[in-house]
Amino acid sequence: MRGAHLGKTNRARRLRRNSTIAELRLWNRLRSRSIAGCKFVRQEPIGPYIVDLVCRERRLVIEVDGGQHTTDPRDGVRQKWLIDRRYRVLRFWNNEVLRNMDGVLETISSALQAEMPPHPVLASGEDRPLSARGER
């Protein structure tokens, strides 16, 4: 199992090094707890996926997408997986981040202040919440 985790970690590092301009600009505005005191990390493995940005404590995932995501059915599967684990997912287009940063930040701020979804329960009915990383 450690080898699989190491592979995801290396892939996340590669993605951080090759971030788009939109991802970098948004990251620079979200880092250092600059919005609502919430900590964001970027290119973070969550289960089988790597998300662009996530605030673990508020279970908020932010995806910054380019045109390749308009027709990729895997995005829907991924989003459903995250939502099933009580993550909230915000998606922004690259050009939206670059042209309307204030609007994007306002949307993120509102989502951070919104009520968090309840923790999911295990299939067995045991009332134990998932970890912040959404893994069992």
Backbone bond lengths (Angstrom), bond angles and torsions (degrees), N, CA, C in turn:
res aa  C-N    CA-C-N  psi(-1)  N-CA   C-N-CA  omega(-1)  CA-C   N-CA-C  phi
1 M - - - 1.448 - - 1.522 110.91 -
2 R 1.316 116.12 -34.03 1.457 119.55 -178.91 1.526 111.27 -61.29
3 G 1.325 117.76 -37.64 1.457 121.17 179.17 1.518 112.01 -61.50
4 A 1.334 117.31 -39.10 1.467 121.22 178.82 1.522 110.09 -65.68
5 H 1.343 115.99 -41.66 1.466 119.85 179.52 1.528 110.29 -65.32
6 L 1.330 116.43 -41.67 1.457 120.70 179.36 1.526 110.71 -62.19
7 G 1.335 116.91 -38.64 1.459 120.67 177.58 1.523 111.87 -61.96
8 K 1.340 116.67 -42.61 1.475 120.61 178.20 1.520 110.59 -66.56
9 T 1.319 116.30 -39.17 1.466 120.19 179.81 1.528 110.04 -63.73
10 N 1.315 116.78 -44.39 1.470 119.75 178.45 1.523 111.33 -64.15
11 R 1.328 116.51 -39.76 1.471 119.61 178.01 1.535 110.49 -64.84
12 A 1.331 117.29 -40.67 1.465 121.21 178.04 1.529 110.30 -62.03
13 R 1.316 116.81 -41.49 1.473 120.13 177.81 1.519 110.88 -62.22
14 R 1.333 116.33 -42.12 1.469 120.46 177.89 1.526 111.16 -62.11
15 L 1.331 115.88 -42.33 1.470 120.02 179.15 1.534 111.03 -64.42
16 R 1.324 117.13 -37.44 1.472 120.00 177.57 1.528 110.63 -63.34
17 R 1.337 116.14 -40.84 1.464 119.97 179.76 1.523 111.93 -67.76
18 N 1.332 117.02 -27.96 1.462 121.51 -175.53 1.529 112.34 -111.00
19 S 1.314 117.66 32.02 1.461 121.95 -179.22 1.524 110.83 -62.93
20 T 1.335 115.30 149.86 1.464 119.84 175.22 1.525 109.00 -74.37
21 I 1.313 115.90 164.29 1.468 120.71 177.66 1.526 109.87 -60.03
22 A 1.333 116.92 -40.94 1.472 120.15 179.96 1.527 110.84 -63.20
23 E 1.331 117.42 -43.44 1.468 120.15 178.35 1.518 111.24 -61.81
24 L 1.328 116.47 -43.67 1.465 120.13 -179.85 1.524 112.41 -64.15
25 R 1.321 116.54 -42.42 1.474 119.15 -179.89 1.526 111.50 -66.05
26 L 1.323 116.49 -40.21 1.459 118.93 177.99 1.529 110.10 -68.24
27 W 1.316 117.38 -42.38 1.461 121.45 177.84 1.525 110.80 -57.39
28 N 1.313 117.66 -42.89 1.468 120.88 179.86 1.519 112.24 -63.01
29 R 1.323 117.68 -26.59 1.468 121.02 178.49 1.533 112.28 -86.64
30 L 1.333 117.54 -20.73 1.463 121.06 -177.05 1.525 113.72 -99.83
31 R 1.302 117.29 -20.46 1.462 120.49 -174.28 1.525 111.49 -68.06
32 S 1.283 116.17 166.24 1.468 124.05 176.86 1.528 113.12 59.44
33 R 1.339 115.80 35.57 1.477 121.20 176.63 1.528 112.80 54.06
34 S 1.313 116.28 37.78 1.460 120.08 -174.02 1.531 114.62 -79.73
35 I 1.332 118.56 -11.61 1.464 120.65 176.79 1.521 108.44 -120.08
36 A 1.313 115.76 116.91 1.466 123.59 177.21 1.530 112.45 54.31
37 G 1.320 117.52 22.82 1.459 121.38 178.40 1.517 114.01 68.62
38 C 1.331 117.32 16.01 1.460 121.56 -176.49 1.523 111.20 -94.48
39 K 1.317 114.70 137.66 1.465 121.31 -179.29 1.528 110.46 -88.31
40 F 1.316 115.13 126.98 1.459 121.54 174.05 1.519 109.59 -111.15
41 V 1.316 116.05 147.89 1.458 122.31 169.92 1.521 106.88 -125.78
42 R 1.326 116.08 157.86 1.463 117.99 -177.46 1.519 111.32 -118.38
43 Q 1.330 113.85 154.76 1.460 122.84 -178.35 1.526 110.18 46.54
44 E 1.322 114.74 61.63 1.455 122.79 -173.68 1.527 110.72 -105.64
45 P 1.340 117.93 127.77 1.468 119.83 174.67 1.533 110.96 -68.36
46 I 1.325 115.69 130.52 1.466 122.78 172.54 1.526 105.23 -133.19
47 G 1.311 115.18 112.53 1.464 118.96 -176.19 1.517 109.75 56.34
48 P 1.344 118.29 -131.23 1.458 120.37 -177.96 1.536 113.80 -83.73
49 Y 1.325 117.91 2.31 1.460 121.62 -173.39 1.520 112.11 -116.82
50 I 1.325 115.16 163.68 1.461 121.79 171.26 1.521 106.24 -121.44
51 V 1.328 116.37 120.06 1.460 120.82 -177.55 1.529 109.76 -97.20
52 D 1.329 116.34 153.42 1.465 120.46 -178.88 1.526 111.44 -62.52
53 L 1.321 116.74 -55.52 1.467 122.23 -179.51 1.523 108.45 -141.34
54 V 1.328 116.09 145.40 1.459 118.77 177.34 1.521 109.59 -148.31
55 C 1.322 114.76 139.91 1.461 122.27 167.20 1.528 104.08 -105.12
56 R 1.330 116.02 102.72 1.465 120.41 -175.14 1.526 111.68 -62.71
57 E 1.342 116.70 -42.80 1.468 118.88 -174.91 1.522 112.47 -64.73
58 R 1.315 118.51 -27.37 1.468 121.80 178.37 1.526 112.08 -105.41
59 R 1.352 116.67 2.26 1.464 123.16 178.31 1.532 111.22 52.93
60 L 1.327 115.55 45.52 1.458 121.70 -179.32 1.521 109.59 -115.76
61 V 1.322 115.94 118.98 1.458 123.46 177.65 1.521 108.17 -102.61
62 I 1.326 115.96 136.58 1.463 121.36 176.59 1.515 108.12 -121.53
63 E 1.320 115.57 125.38 1.452 122.14 177.37 1.524 108.74 -112.92
64 V 1.318 115.78 132.68 1.470 122.11 176.80 1.520 105.61 -112.48
65 D 1.332 116.05 112.69 1.453 121.28 -169.13 1.517 113.63 -111.42
66 G 1.308 114.37 145.73 1.457 122.21 170.39 1.514 109.29 -98.55
67 G 1.307 116.93 -176.84 1.464 122.74 -176.20 1.516 114.73 -60.62
68 Q 1.332 118.92 -24.72 1.462 121.02 -178.74 1.521 111.88 -64.09
69 H 1.318 118.36 -15.88 1.463 121.25 -177.08 1.528 113.23 -88.44
70 T 1.316 117.98 -3.99 1.469 119.11 -177.86 1.517 112.63 -68.33
71 T 1.324 117.09 -29.51 1.468 119.54 -175.68 1.524 113.36 -122.95
72 D 1.303 118.65 9.21 1.465 120.92 -176.41 1.527 110.00 -85.57
73 P 1.344 117.97 109.32 1.467 120.51 -178.21 1.529 112.88 -65.96
74 R 1.326 117.64 -19.51 1.468 120.21 179.33 1.527 111.56 -64.02
75 D 1.340 116.92 -27.51 1.466 119.90 179.14 1.528 111.17 -62.96
76 G 1.317 116.77 -38.64 1.467 119.92 178.33 1.517 112.28 -66.70
77 V 1.319 116.60 -39.97 1.467 121.44 178.24 1.524 109.75 -63.94
78 R 1.310 114.99 -45.43 1.468 121.08 -179.96 1.526 111.14 -62.16
79 Q 1.340 115.95 -45.66 1.461 119.90 -179.06 1.527 110.44 -63.27
80 K 1.323 117.28 -41.75 1.468 120.13 178.25 1.528 110.39 -61.93
81 W 1.333 117.53 -42.14 1.460 121.21 179.11 1.529 110.28 -58.98
82 L 1.324 116.70 -44.84 1.468 120.80 -179.91 1.528 111.50 -65.81
83 I 1.317 116.80 -44.31 1.465 121.10 -179.64 1.528 110.70 -64.65
84 D 1.327 117.05 -38.82 1.465 120.99 177.38 1.530 111.24 -60.72
85 R 1.318 117.35 -23.19 1.465 121.96 178.18 1.529 111.41 -102.03
86 R 1.313 115.03 19.47 1.464 124.31 173.41 1.527 114.54 67.85
87 Y 1.329 116.24 27.50 1.460 119.09 169.50 1.517 107.28 -88.68
88 R 1.297 115.55 145.56 1.463 120.70 170.99 1.522 105.58 -97.95
89 V 1.327 117.16 140.29 1.465 121.22 -175.18 1.524 109.16 -123.16
90 L 1.334 115.14 123.53 1.462 121.39 172.49 1.522 107.58 -109.23
91 R 1.330 116.41 133.32 1.463 121.13 177.95 1.525 109.18 -118.68
92 F 1.315 114.35 133.46 1.457 120.89 176.43 1.518 108.66 -129.21
93 W 1.323 116.84 143.65 1.463 121.26 173.64 1.526 108.69 -77.59
94 N 1.319 116.04 149.32 1.471 120.86 177.23 1.526 111.19 -50.39
95 N 1.348 116.53 -48.78 1.467 118.80 -176.50 1.521 112.47 -66.66
96 E 1.329 117.59 -27.39 1.467 120.86 176.10 1.529 110.46 -66.98
97 V 1.336 116.44 -42.84 1.463 120.78 178.04 1.526 110.19 -63.72
98 L 1.321 116.63 -42.71 1.468 120.62 -176.70 1.528 112.88 -72.54
99 R 1.328 117.54 -32.65 1.475 120.44 -175.30 1.518 114.75 -100.13
100 N 1.330 117.21 -19.49 1.466 120.09 -175.39 1.531 110.81 -139.47
101 M 1.321 116.25 53.73 1.463 120.86 -177.32 1.527 111.38 -57.54
102 D 1.323 118.09 -41.30 1.467 120.06 -179.08 1.522 111.34 -60.80
103 G 1.323 117.38 -42.29 1.459 120.93 178.51 1.519 111.99 -65.64
104 V 1.330 116.77 -40.27 1.460 121.63 178.34 1.528 109.57 -63.22
105 L 1.326 117.04 -46.34 1.473 120.97 -179.74 1.526 111.52 -64.16
106 E 1.323 116.86 -36.19 1.471 120.55 177.76 1.531 110.41 -65.27
107 T 1.331 116.96 -41.71 1.463 120.95 177.83 1.526 110.74 -63.22
108 I 1.328 116.81 -43.05 1.463 121.06 179.09 1.527 110.59 -64.53
109 S 1.326 116.32 -43.90 1.465 120.66 179.41 1.524 110.90 -60.18
110 S 1.324 116.96 -43.71 1.468 120.87 178.26 1.523 110.99 -61.93
111 A 1.330 116.76 -41.44 1.467 120.19 179.97 1.522 110.89 -66.21
112 L 1.320 117.44 -36.69 1.461 120.86 179.50 1.524 111.17 -66.66
113 Q 1.329 116.51 -32.11 1.457 120.54 -178.14 1.521 112.57 -86.07
114 A 1.332 116.83 -14.48 1.465 120.71 -179.80 1.524 109.40 -69.52
115 E 1.311 114.50 158.62 1.462 119.94 178.97 1.518 109.61 -62.77
116 M 1.327 114.96 135.86 1.464 119.81 178.39 1.520 109.78 -75.26
117 P 1.346 116.25 148.38 1.465 118.37 176.70 1.519 110.16 -68.81
118 P 1.331 117.72 155.28 1.464 119.44 178.56 1.520 110.15 -66.58
119 H 1.331 115.87 153.60 1.460 119.69 177.08 1.524 109.15 -65.29
120 P 1.321 117.38 141.76 1.470 119.33 176.21 1.526 109.97 -72.19
121 V 1.314 115.20 155.80 1.460 119.46 175.89 1.522 108.33 -106.04
122 L 1.300 115.65 159.72 1.457 120.51 179.49 1.522 110.38 -68.69
123 A 1.319 116.56 156.70 1.459 121.44 -179.65 1.526 111.50 -59.03
124 S 1.322 116.57 -30.57 1.460 120.17 -179.53 1.529 112.30 -73.00
125 G 1.340 116.62 -6.33 1.452 120.93 -178.64 1.507 112.93 92.04
126 E 1.326 117.35 -7.12 1.463 121.23 178.69 1.523 108.41 -62.92
127 D 1.282 117.79 132.53 1.462 122.45 -174.95 1.526 111.24 -89.34
128 R 1.327 116.84 67.34 1.456 121.92 177.62 1.522 107.36 -122.35
129 P 1.327 118.63 119.93 1.463 120.05 -176.93 1.517 111.70 -69.62
130 L 1.333 114.59 157.62 1.457 121.01 173.60 1.521 109.36 -69.84
131 S 1.315 116.61 157.22 1.447 119.97 174.39 1.525 109.22 -68.04
132 A 1.312 116.72 169.39 1.462 120.89 -179.78 1.519 111.11 -61.00
133 R 1.318 118.79 -25.17 1.457 121.50 179.76 1.522 111.53 -85.20
134 G 1.320 118.09 -2.49 1.441 121.23 175.97 1.523 114.09 75.46
135 E 1.319 116.87 19.82 1.457 120.07 -178.51 1.514 109.86 -110.71
136 R 1.285 116.75 150.73 1.475 121.90 178.79 1.498 110.29 -95.26
